Amino acid sequence: MMTAAKQREIQEQVAEADEQEVLPEPRAMQAGARR
């Protein structure tokens, strides 16, 4: 079970990673595959 605080923490980490392009997120992987 995920708490709201934990979900928010994960979302923030994902947002930071998305800006830095550090983690291979599904969106980034799909965009790279389409190129």
C-alpha positions as CSV (number, residue, x, y, z in Angstrom):
1,M,0.0,0.0,0.0
2,M,1.4,3.4,-1.0
3,T,0.9,6.4,1.2
4,A,0.2,9.8,-0.3
5,A,3.5,11.1,1.0
6,K,5.4,8.2,-0.6
7,Q,3.7,8.7,-3.9
8,R,4.5,12.4,-3.8
9,E,8.1,11.6,-3.0
10,I,8.3,9.2,-5.9
11,Q,6.7,11.7,-8.3
12,E,9.2,14.4,-7.3
13,Q,12.1,12.0,-7.9
14,V,10.7,11.1,-11.3
15,A,10.2,14.7,-12.2
16,E,13.8,15.5,-11.3
17,A,15.1,12.5,-13.2
18,D,13.0,13.5,-16.2
19,E,14.6,17.0,-16.2
20,Q,18.1,15.5,-15.9
21,E,17.3,12.6,-18.3
22,V,19.0,10.2,-15.8
23,L,16.5,7.4,-15.4
24,P,15.2,5.5,-18.4
25,E,11.5,6.3,-18.0
26,P,9.0,4.6,-20.3
27,R,8.2,7.9,-22.1
28,A,11.8,8.5,-22.8
29,M,12.4,4.9,-23.9
30,Q,9.4,5.1,-26.3
31,A,10.5,8.4,-27.7
32,G,14.0,7.1,-28.3
33,A,12.7,4.0,-30.0
34,R,10.5,6.0,-32.4
35,R,13.5,8.1,-33.6
